Amino acid sequence: MAFGRSSRTGALHAVSPVEPLTLKILVAGGFGVGKTTLVSAVSEIRPLRTEEVLSEPGRAVDDLGGVEGKSTTTVAMDFGRITLRDDLVLYLFGTPGQDRFWFLWDELATGALGAVVLADTRRLADCFAAVDYFERRELPFVVAVNCFDGADRHPVVTVREALDLDPEVPVLICDARDRESVKDVLVGVVEHAMSLARARRSPTRT
């Protein structure tokens, strides 16, 4: 409990600490793009994971092209938390990547400020569904290109054109394993969402 001094009597009185603002951010993208890695890299608490070993029937359904070494999959969500400032806390919800788990997305998206769409340039088409989903819901999002070892590097403008993104959607380069890199992405999505919210509140001038 913090204490302050009364201006009239000089007596000390208790000051209630200011509750931080908590915001919900989704982390989405295709199967094996690095969502679990991103949440784990930045979370200040032990992240909640719902990973299961890939079964043989699942291998027949899921596209493992480009991620043949992947042995587990998220079946519900990943969850983590990060304090960006004393007055700002982000709750991170990683979505499952496979088509058969998309029925969970609507519930996970409820109350979210914005989203990160994680992209792998080797399988760029895998994030089309996430981009379309957030565009339809009008949920602010950024695209974060995860720099995998050995993957070709492409200019941001090339990625933007390939995904047919609106001009205001930020495209960022990141390493989902690196805490500082992930923090930059999260700051980017918060700033983008806040900027859109301010623009929507401002009256249109004619």
GUDRENNU-634050 format. One record per residue (C-alpha): y, z, x; residue number from 1; residue in one letter. Coordinates in nm, 3 decimals. Last residue first. Layout:
<rec><yy>Y</yy><zz>Z</zz><xx>X</xx><num>NUM</num><residu>a</residu></rec>
...
***
This chain:
<rec><yy>1.800</yy><zz>-4.491</zz><xx>-1.547</xx><num>206</num><residu>t</residu></rec>
<rec><yy>1.685</yy><zz>-4.165</zz><xx>-1.398</xx><num>205</num><residu>r</residu></rec>
<rec><yy>1.344</yy><zz>-4.030</zz><xx>-1.481</xx><num>204</num><residu>t</residu></rec>
<rec><yy>1.347</yy><zz>-3.656</zz><xx>-1.530</xx><num>203</num><residu>p</residu></rec>
<rec><yy>1.176</yy><zz>-3.455</zz><xx>-1.254</xx><num>202</num><residu>s</residu></rec>
<rec><yy>0.861</yy><zz>-3.268</zz><xx>-1.359</xx><num>201</num><residu>r</residu></rec>
<rec><yy>0.627</yy><zz>-3.554</zz><xx>-1.271</xx><num>200</num><residu>r</residu></rec>
<rec><yy>0.787</yy><zz>-3.592</zz><xx>-0.927</xx><num>199</num><residu>a</residu></rec>
<rec><yy>0.752</yy><zz>-3.221</zz><xx>-0.857</xx><num>198</num><residu>r</residu></rec>
<rec><yy>0.382</yy><zz>-3.230</zz><xx>-0.949</xx><num>197</num><residu>a</residu></rec>
<rec><yy>0.328</yy><zz>-3.537</zz><xx>-0.729</xx><num>196</num><residu>l</residu></rec>
<rec><yy>0.484</yy><zz>-3.358</zz><xx>-0.432</xx><num>195</num><residu>s</residu></rec>
<rec><yy>0.277</yy><zz>-3.047</zz><xx>-0.495</xx><num>194</num><residu>m</residu></rec>
<rec><yy>-0.044</yy><zz>-3.251</zz><xx>-0.501</xx><num>193</num><residu>a</residu></rec>
<rec><yy>0.045</yy><zz>-3.432</zz><xx>-0.178</xx><num>192</num><residu>h</residu></rec>
<rec><yy>0.146</yy><zz>-3.109</zz><xx>-0.001</xx><num>191</num><residu>e</residu></rec>
<rec><yy>-0.180</yy><zz>-2.941</zz><xx>-0.106</xx><num>190</num><residu>v</residu></rec>
<rec><yy>-0.386</yy><zz>-3.246</zz><xx>-0.003</xx><num>189</num><residu>v</residu></rec>
<rec><yy>-0.219</yy><zz>-3.266</zz><xx>0.339</xx><num>188</num><residu>g</residu></rec>
<rec><yy>-0.251</yy><zz>-2.895</zz><xx>0.410</xx><num>187</num><residu>v</residu></rec>
<rec><yy>-0.623</yy><zz>-2.933</zz><xx>0.344</xx><num>186</num><residu>l</residu></rec>
<rec><yy>-0.645</yy><zz>-3.231</zz><xx>0.581</xx><num>185</num><residu>v</residu></rec>
<rec><yy>-0.459</yy><zz>-3.044</zz><xx>0.856</xx><num>184</num><residu>d</residu></rec>
<rec><yy>-0.692</yy><zz>-2.748</zz><xx>0.807</xx><num>183</num><residu>k</residu></rec>
<rec><yy>-0.991</yy><zz>-2.980</zz><xx>0.857</xx><num>182</num><residu>v</residu></rec>
<rec><yy>-0.858</yy><zz>-3.094</zz><xx>1.194</xx><num>181</num><residu>s</residu></rec>
<rec><yy>-0.791</yy><zz>-2.735</zz><xx>1.296</xx><num>180</num><residu>e</residu></rec>
<rec><yy>-1.144</yy><zz>-2.627</zz><xx>1.205</xx><num>179</num><residu>r</residu></rec>
<rec><yy>-1.325</yy><zz>-2.914</zz><xx>1.380</xx><num>178</num><residu>d</residu></rec>
<rec><yy>-1.665</yy><zz>-3.020</zz><xx>1.248</xx><num>177</num><residu>r</residu></rec>
<rec><yy>-1.521</yy><zz>-3.240</zz><xx>0.971</xx><num>176</num><residu>a</residu></rec>
<rec><yy>-1.336</yy><zz>-3.446</zz><xx>1.234</xx><num>175</num><residu>d</residu></rec>
<rec><yy>-1.036</yy><zz>-3.602</zz><xx>1.067</xx><num>174</num><residu>c</residu></rec>
<rec><yy>-0.833</yy><zz>-3.917</zz><xx>1.007</xx><num>173</num><residu>i</residu></rec>
<rec><yy>-0.605</yy><zz>-3.915</zz><xx>0.703</xx><num>172</num><residu>l</residu></rec>
<rec><yy>-0.534</yy><zz>-4.159</zz><xx>0.420</xx><num>171</num><residu>v</residu></rec>
<rec><yy>-0.263</yy><zz>-4.038</zz><xx>0.182</xx><num>170</num><residu>p</residu></rec>
<rec><yy>-0.258</yy><zz>-4.182</zz><xx>-0.172</xx><num>169</num><residu>v</residu></rec>
<rec><yy>0.099</yy><zz>-4.298</zz><xx>-0.251</xx><num>168</num><residu>e</residu></rec>
<rec><yy>0.025</yy><zz>-4.669</zz><xx>-0.196</xx><num>167</num><residu>p</residu></rec>
<rec><yy>-0.257</yy><zz>-4.679</zz><xx>-0.455</xx><num>166</num><residu>d</residu></rec>
<rec><yy>-0.595</yy><zz>-4.726</zz><xx>-0.292</xx><num>165</num><residu>l</residu></rec>
<rec><yy>-0.796</yy><zz>-5.049</zz><xx>-0.289</xx><num>164</num><residu>d</residu></rec>
<rec><yy>-1.078</yy><zz>-4.879</zz><xx>-0.092</xx><num>163</num><residu>l</residu></rec>
<rec><yy>-1.097</yy><zz>-5.161</zz><xx>0.164</xx><num>162</num><residu>a</residu></rec>
<rec><yy>-0.717</yy><zz>-5.191</zz><xx>0.171</xx><num>161</num><residu>e</residu></rec>
<rec><yy>-0.669</yy><zz>-4.822</zz><xx>0.248</xx><num>160</num><residu>r</residu></rec>
<rec><yy>-0.943</yy><zz>-4.827</zz><xx>0.511</xx><num>159</num><residu>v</residu></rec>
<rec><yy>-0.777</yy><zz>-5.123</zz><xx>0.683</xx><num>158</num><residu>t</residu></rec>
<rec><yy>-0.433</yy><zz>-4.960</zz><xx>0.668</xx><num>157</num><residu>v</residu></rec>
<rec><yy>-0.575</yy><zz>-4.645</zz><xx>0.829</xx><num>156</num><residu>v</residu></rec>
<rec><yy>-0.691</yy><zz>-4.846</zz><xx>1.128</xx><num>155</num><residu>p</residu></rec>
<rec><yy>-1.068</yy><zz>-4.853</zz><xx>1.185</xx><num>154</num><residu>h</residu></rec>
<rec><yy>-1.275</yy><zz>-4.659</zz><xx>1.435</xx><num>153</num><residu>r</residu></rec>
<rec><yy>-1.639</yy><zz>-4.766</zz><xx>1.464</xx><num>152</num><residu>d</residu></rec>
<rec><yy>-1.894</yy><zz>-4.487</zz><xx>1.437</xx><num>151</num><residu>a</residu></rec>
<rec><yy>-2.062</yy><zz>-4.360</zz><xx>1.754</xx><num>150</num><residu>g</residu></rec>
<rec><yy>-1.990</yy><zz>-3.995</zz><xx>1.686</xx><num>149</num><residu>d</residu></rec>
<rec><yy>-1.868</yy><zz>-3.956</zz><xx>1.330</xx><num>148</num><residu>f</residu></rec>
<rec><yy>-1.494</yy><zz>-3.956</zz><xx>1.265</xx><num>147</num><residu>c</residu></rec>
<rec><yy>-1.465</yy><zz>-3.842</zz><xx>0.903</xx><num>146</num><residu>n</residu></rec>
<rec><yy>-1.203</yy><zz>-4.049</zz><xx>0.722</xx><num>145</num><residu>v</residu></rec>
<rec><yy>-1.012</yy><zz>-3.818</zz><xx>0.489</xx><num>144</num><residu>a</residu></rec>
<rec><yy>-0.895</yy><zz>-3.976</zz><xx>0.163</xx><num>143</num><residu>v</residu></rec>
<rec><yy>-0.639</yy><zz>-3.766</zz><xx>-0.020</xx><num>142</num><residu>v</residu></rec>
<rec><yy>-0.649</yy><zz>-3.661</zz><xx>-0.382</xx><num>141</num><residu>f</residu></rec>
<rec><yy>-0.428</yy><zz>-3.582</zz><xx>-0.680</xx><num>140</num><residu>p</residu></rec>
<rec><yy>-0.624</yy><zz>-3.553</zz><xx>-1.008</xx><num>139</num><residu>l</residu></rec>
<rec><yy>-0.531</yy><zz>-3.825</zz><xx>-1.255</xx><num>138</num><residu>e</residu></rec>
<rec><yy>-0.872</yy><zz>-3.780</zz><xx>-1.421</xx><num>137</num><residu>r</residu></rec>
<rec><yy>-0.940</yy><zz>-4.154</zz><xx>-1.397</xx><num>136</num><residu>r</residu></rec>
<rec><yy>-0.807</yy><zz>-4.170</zz><xx>-1.041</xx><num>135</num><residu>e</residu></rec>
<rec><yy>-1.019</yy><zz>-3.869</zz><xx>-0.945</xx><num>134</num><residu>f</residu></rec>
<rec><yy>-1.340</yy><zz>-4.034</zz><xx>-1.070</xx><num>133</num><residu>y</residu></rec>
<rec><yy>-1.260</yy><zz>-4.376</zz><xx>-0.925</xx><num>132</num><residu>d</residu></rec>
<rec><yy>-1.204</yy><zz>-4.230</zz><xx>-0.577</xx><num>131</num><residu>v</residu></rec>
<rec><yy>-1.526</yy><zz>-4.028</zz><xx>-0.605</xx><num>130</num><residu>a</residu></rec>
<rec><yy>-1.726</yy><zz>-4.333</zz><xx>-0.715</xx><num>129</num><residu>a</residu></rec>
<rec><yy>-1.582</yy><zz>-4.549</zz><xx>-0.437</xx><num>128</num><residu>f</residu></rec>
<rec><yy>-1.688</yy><zz>-4.293</zz><xx>-0.173</xx><num>127</num><residu>c</residu></rec>
<rec><yy>-2.026</yy><zz>-4.453</zz><xx>-0.100</xx><num>126</num><residu>d</residu></rec>
<rec><yy>-1.863</yy><zz>-4.794</zz><xx>-0.042</xx><num>125</num><residu>a</residu></rec>
<rec><yy>-1.740</yy><zz>-4.673</zz><xx>0.296</xx><num>124</num><residu>l</residu></rec>
<rec><yy>-2.089</yy><zz>-4.634</zz><xx>0.438</xx><num>123</num><residu>r</residu></rec>
<rec><yy>-2.030</yy><zz>-4.688</zz><xx>0.813</xx><num>122</num><residu>r</residu></rec>
<rec><yy>-1.662</yy><zz>-4.597</zz><xx>0.763</xx><num>121</num><residu>t</residu></rec>
<rec><yy>-1.765</yy><zz>-4.250</zz><xx>0.646</xx><num>120</num><residu>d</residu></rec>
<rec><yy>-1.528</yy><zz>-4.109</zz><xx>0.386</xx><num>119</num><residu>a</residu></rec>
<rec><yy>-1.442</yy><zz>-3.760</zz><xx>0.262</xx><num>118</num><residu>l</residu></rec>
<rec><yy>-1.249</yy><zz>-3.758</zz><xx>-0.063</xx><num>117</num><residu>v</residu></rec>
<rec><yy>-1.040</yy><zz>-3.441</zz><xx>-0.055</xx><num>116</num><residu>v</residu></rec>
<rec><yy>-0.932</yy><zz>-3.310</zz><xx>-0.393</xx><num>115</num><residu>a</residu></rec>
<rec><yy>-0.645</yy><zz>-3.164</zz><xx>-0.589</xx><num>114</num><residu>g</residu></rec>
<rec><yy>-0.513</yy><zz>-2.866</zz><xx>-0.782</xx><num>113</num><residu>l</residu></rec>
<rec><yy>-0.851</yy><zz>-2.794</zz><xx>-0.941</xx><num>112</num><residu>a</residu></rec>
<rec><yy>-0.865</yy><zz>-2.611</zz><xx>-1.275</xx><num>111</num><residu>g</residu></rec>
<rec><yy>-1.178</yy><zz>-2.789</zz><xx>-1.399</xx><num>110</num><residu>t</residu></rec>
<rec><yy>-1.308</yy><zz>-3.023</zz><xx>-1.128</xx><num>109</num><residu>a</residu></rec>
<rec><yy>-1.629</yy><zz>-2.823</zz><xx>-1.071</xx><num>108</num><residu>l</residu></rec>
<rec><yy>-1.716</yy><zz>-2.841</zz><xx>-1.440</xx><num>107</num><residu>e</residu></rec>
<rec><yy>-1.657</yy><zz>-3.214</zz><xx>-1.458</xx><num>106</num><residu>d</residu></rec>
<rec><yy>-1.846</yy><zz>-3.275</zz><xx>-1.133</xx><num>105</num><residu>w</residu></rec>
<rec><yy>-2.175</yy><zz>-3.113</zz><xx>-1.232</xx><num>104</num><residu>l</residu></rec>
<rec><yy>-2.300</yy><zz>-3.420</zz><xx>-1.426</xx><num>103</num><residu>f</residu></rec>
<rec><yy>-2.268</yy><zz>-3.606</zz><xx>-1.096</xx><num>102</num><residu>w</residu></rec>
<rec><yy>-2.594</yy><zz>-3.457</zz><xx>-0.970</xx><num>101</num><residu>f</residu></rec>
<rec><yy>-2.816</yy><zz>-3.766</zz><xx>-1.015</xx><num>100</num><residu>r</residu></rec>
<rec><yy>-2.557</yy><zz>-3.989</zz><xx>-0.847</xx><num>99</num><residu>d</residu></rec>
<rec><yy>-2.594</yy><zz>-3.807</zz><xx>-0.516</xx><num>98</num><residu>q</residu></rec>
<rec><yy>-2.302</yy><zz>-3.646</zz><xx>-0.334</xx><num>97</num><residu>g</residu></rec>
<rec><yy>-2.301</yy><zz>-3.288</zz><xx>-0.454</xx><num>96</num><residu>p</residu></rec>
<rec><yy>-1.947</yy><zz>-3.147</zz><xx>-0.474</xx><num>95</num><residu>t</residu></rec>
<rec><yy>-1.791</yy><zz>-2.914</zz><xx>-0.218</xx><num>94</num><residu>g</residu></rec>
<rec><yy>-1.571</yy><zz>-2.646</zz><xx>-0.375</xx><num>93</num><residu>f</residu></rec>
<rec><yy>-1.302</yy><zz>-2.495</zz><xx>-0.155</xx><num>92</num><residu>l</residu></rec>
<rec><yy>-1.094</yy><zz>-2.198</zz><xx>-0.263</xx><num>91</num><residu>y</residu></rec>
<rec><yy>-0.754</yy><zz>-2.210</zz><xx>-0.095</xx><num>90</num><residu>l</residu></rec>
<rec><yy>-0.537</yy><zz>-1.905</zz><xx>-0.031</xx><num>89</num><residu>v</residu></rec>
<rec><yy>-0.158</yy><zz>-1.905</zz><xx>-0.004</xx><num>88</num><residu>l</residu></rec>
<rec><yy>0.077</yy><zz>-1.606</zz><xx>0.030</xx><num>87</num><residu>d</residu></rec>
<rec><yy>-0.029</yy><zz>-1.484</zz><xx>0.375</xx><num>86</num><residu>d</residu></rec>
<rec><yy>-0.060</yy><zz>-1.846</zz><xx>0.479</xx><num>85</num><residu>r</residu></rec>
<rec><yy>-0.344</yy><zz>-2.101</zz><xx>0.495</xx><num>84</num><residu>l</residu></rec>
<rec><yy>-0.606</yy><zz>-1.845</zz><xx>0.392</xx><num>83</num><residu>t</residu></rec>
<rec><yy>-0.941</yy><zz>-2.024</zz><xx>0.372</xx><num>82</num><residu>i</residu></rec>
<rec><yy>-1.229</yy><zz>-1.989</zz><xx>0.130</xx><num>81</num><residu>r</residu></rec>
<rec><yy>-1.569</yy><zz>-2.152</zz><xx>0.098</xx><num>80</num><residu>g</residu></rec>
<rec><yy>-1.810</yy><zz>-2.288</zz><xx>-0.162</xx><num>79</num><residu>f</residu></rec>
<rec><yy>-2.068</yy><zz>-2.565</zz><xx>-0.142</xx><num>78</num><residu>d</residu></rec>
<rec><yy>-2.201</yy><zz>-2.708</zz><xx>-0.465</xx><num>77</num><residu>m</residu></rec>
<rec><yy>-2.503</yy><zz>-2.778</zz><xx>-0.685</xx><num>76</num><residu>a</residu></rec>
<rec><yy>-2.789</yy><zz>-2.972</zz><xx>-0.522</xx><num>75</num><residu>v</residu></rec>
<rec><yy>-2.654</yy><zz>-3.012</zz><xx>-0.168</xx><num>74</num><residu>t</residu></rec>
<rec><yy>-2.905</yy><zz>-3.210</zz><xx>0.040</xx><num>73</num><residu>t</residu></rec>
<rec><yy>-3.135</yy><zz>-3.143</zz><xx>0.335</xx><num>72</num><residu>t</residu></rec>
<rec><yy>-3.326</yy><zz>-3.353</zz><xx>0.591</xx><num>71</num><residu>s</residu></rec>
<rec><yy>-3.065</yy><zz>-3.598</zz><xx>0.715</xx><num>70</num><residu>k</residu></rec>
<rec><yy>-3.197</yy><zz>-3.804</zz><xx>1.008</xx><num>69</num><residu>g</residu></rec>
<rec><yy>-3.188</yy><zz>-4.132</zz><xx>0.813</xx><num>68</num><residu>e</residu></rec>
<rec><yy>-2.816</yy><zz>-4.096</zz><xx>0.755</xx><num>67</num><residu>v</residu></rec>
<rec><yy>-2.707</yy><zz>-4.461</zz><xx>0.791</xx><num>66</num><residu>g</residu></rec>
<rec><yy>-2.918</yy><zz>-4.576</zz><xx>0.497</xx><num>65</num><residu>g</residu></rec>
<rec><yy>-3.056</yy><zz>-4.267</zz><xx>0.327</xx><num>64</num><residu>l</residu></rec>
<rec><yy>-2.993</yy><zz>-4.394</zz><xx>-0.027</xx><num>63</num><residu>d</residu></rec>
<rec><yy>-3.132</yy><zz>-4.130</zz><xx>-0.260</xx><num>62</num><residu>d</residu></rec>
<rec><yy>-3.399</yy><zz>-4.209</zz><xx>-0.521</xx><num>61</num><residu>v</residu></rec>
<rec><yy>-3.714</yy><zz>-4.263</zz><xx>-0.310</xx><num>60</num><residu>a</residu></rec>
<rec><yy>-3.607</yy><zz>-3.987</zz><xx>-0.074</xx><num>59</num><residu>r</residu></rec>
<rec><yy>-3.584</yy><zz>-3.757</zz><xx>-0.374</xx><num>58</num><residu>g</residu></rec>
<rec><yy>-3.950</yy><zz>-3.817</zz><xx>-0.464</xx><num>57</num><residu>p</residu></rec>
<rec><yy>-4.041</yy><zz>-3.727</zz><xx>-0.101</xx><num>56</num><residu>e</residu></rec>
<rec><yy>-3.839</yy><zz>-3.407</zz><xx>-0.116</xx><num>55</num><residu>s</residu></rec>
<rec><yy>-3.517</yy><zz>-3.346</zz><xx>0.072</xx><num>54</num><residu>l</residu></rec>
<rec><yy>-3.494</yy><zz>-2.982</zz><xx>0.171</xx><num>53</num><residu>v</residu></rec>
<rec><yy>-3.251</yy><zz>-2.791</zz><xx>-0.047</xx><num>52</num><residu>e</residu></rec>
<rec><yy>-2.889</yy><zz>-2.697</zz><xx>0.009</xx><num>51</num><residu>e</residu></rec>
<rec><yy>-2.696</yy><zz>-2.475</zz><xx>-0.229</xx><num>50</num><residu>t</residu></rec>
<rec><yy>-2.447</yy><zz>-2.335</zz><xx>0.020</xx><num>49</num><residu>r</residu></rec>
<rec><yy>-2.208</yy><zz>-2.043</zz><xx>-0.010</xx><num>48</num><residu>l</residu></rec>
<rec><yy>-1.986</yy><zz>-2.024</zz><xx>0.294</xx><num>47</num><residu>p</residu></rec>
<rec><yy>-1.971</yy><zz>-1.706</zz><xx>0.503</xx><num>46</num><residu>r</residu></rec>
<rec><yy>-1.606</yy><zz>-1.623</zz><xx>0.474</xx><num>45</num><residu>i</residu></rec>
<rec><yy>-1.317</yy><zz>-1.768</zz><xx>0.674</xx><num>44</num><residu>e</residu></rec>
<rec><yy>-1.421</yy><zz>-2.119</zz><xx>0.571</xx><num>43</num><residu>s</residu></rec>
<rec><yy>-1.298</yy><zz>-2.401</zz><xx>0.797</xx><num>42</num><residu>v</residu></rec>
<rec><yy>-1.607</yy><zz>-2.545</zz><xx>0.963</xx><num>41</num><residu>a</residu></rec>
<rec><yy>-1.843</yy><zz>-2.453</zz><xx>0.679</xx><num>40</num><residu>s</residu></rec>
<rec><yy>-1.642</yy><zz>-2.646</zz><xx>0.421</xx><num>39</num><residu>v</residu></rec>
<rec><yy>-1.624</yy><zz>-2.953</zz><xx>0.644</xx><num>38</num><residu>l</residu></rec>
<rec><yy>-1.994</yy><zz>-2.941</zz><xx>0.740</xx><num>37</num><residu>t</residu></rec>
<rec><yy>-2.099</yy><zz>-2.916</zz><xx>0.375</xx><num>36</num><residu>t</residu></rec>
<rec><yy>-1.885</yy><zz>-3.220</zz><xx>0.293</xx><num>35</num><residu>k</residu></rec>
<rec><yy>-2.005</yy><zz>-3.427</zz><xx>0.589</xx><num>34</num><residu>g</residu></rec>
<rec><yy>-2.067</yy><zz>-3.779</zz><xx>0.455</xx><num>33</num><residu>v</residu></rec>
<rec><yy>-2.438</yy><zz>-3.724</zz><xx>0.391</xx><num>32</num><residu>g</residu></rec>
<rec><yy>-2.430</yy><zz>-3.847</zz><xx>0.031</xx><num>31</num><residu>f</residu></rec>
<rec><yy>-2.093</yy><zz>-3.985</zz><xx>-0.069</xx><num>30</num><residu>g</residu></rec>
<rec><yy>-1.766</yy><zz>-3.806</zz><xx>-0.115</xx><num>29</num><residu>g</residu></rec>
<rec><yy>-1.611</yy><zz>-3.492</zz><xx>-0.255</xx><num>28</num><residu>a</residu></rec>
<rec><yy>-1.433</yy><zz>-3.177</zz><xx>-0.140</xx><num>27</num><residu>v</residu></rec>
<rec><yy>-1.258</yy><zz>-3.010</zz><xx>-0.433</xx><num>26</num><residu>l</residu></rec>
<rec><yy>-0.959</yy><zz>-2.779</zz><xx>-0.394</xx><num>25</num><residu>i</residu></rec>
<rec><yy>-0.882</yy><zz>-2.473</zz><xx>-0.604</xx><num>24</num><residu>k</residu></rec>
<rec><yy>-0.558</yy><zz>-2.286</zz><xx>-0.539</xx><num>23</num><residu>l</residu></rec>
<rec><yy>-0.487</yy><zz>-1.914</zz><xx>-0.505</xx><num>22</num><residu>t</residu></rec>
<rec><yy>-0.129</yy><zz>-1.790</zz><xx>-0.473</xx><num>21</num><residu>l</residu></rec>
<rec><yy>-0.126</yy><zz>-1.462</zz><xx>-0.286</xx><num>20</num><residu>p</residu></rec>
<rec><yy>-0.065</yy><zz>-1.136</zz><xx>-0.473</xx><num>19</num><residu>e</residu></rec>
<rec><yy>0.252</yy><zz>-0.968</zz><xx>-0.357</xx><num>18</num><residu>v</residu></rec>
<rec><yy>0.188</yy><zz>-0.615</zz><xx>-0.234</xx><num>17</num><residu>p</residu></rec>
<rec><yy>0.301</yy><zz>-0.341</zz><xx>-0.473</xx><num>16</num><residu>s</residu></rec>
<rec><yy>0.586</yy><zz>-0.139</zz><xx>-0.328</xx><num>15</num><residu>v</residu></rec>
<rec><yy>0.549</yy><zz>0.238</zz><xx>-0.333</xx><num>14</num><residu>a</residu></rec>
<rec><yy>0.866</yy><zz>0.445</zz><xx>-0.320</xx><num>13</num><residu>h</residu></rec>
<rec><yy>1.037</yy><zz>0.625</zz><xx>-0.035</xx><num>12</num><residu>l</residu></rec>
<rec><yy>1.341</yy><zz>0.831</zz><xx>-0.118</xx><num>11</num><residu>a</residu></rec>
<rec><yy>1.682</yy><zz>0.731</zz><xx>0.020</xx><num>10</num><residu>g</residu></rec>
<rec><yy>1.838</yy><zz>0.829</zz><xx>-0.307</xx><num>9</num><residu>t</residu></rec>
<rec><yy>2.035</yy><zz>0.522</zz><xx>-0.411</xx><num>8</num><residu>r</residu></rec>
<rec><yy>1.891</yy><zz>0.231</zz><xx>-0.207</xx><num>7</num><residu>s</residu></rec>
<rec><yy>1.531</yy><zz>0.349</zz><xx>-0.252</xx><num>6</num><residu>s</residu></rec>
<rec><yy>1.327</yy><zz>0.281</zz><xx>0.060</xx><num>5</num><residu>r</residu></rec>
<rec><yy>1.013</yy><zz>0.061</zz><xx>0.055</xx><num>4</num><residu>g</residu></rec>
<rec><yy>0.645</yy><zz>0.133</zz><xx>0.098</xx><num>3</num><residu>f</residu></rec>
<rec><yy>0.342</yy><zz>-0.097</zz><xx>0.136</xx><num>2</num><residu>a</residu></rec>
<rec><yy>0.000</yy><zz>0.000</zz><xx>0.000</xx><num>1</num><residu>m</residu></rec>
***
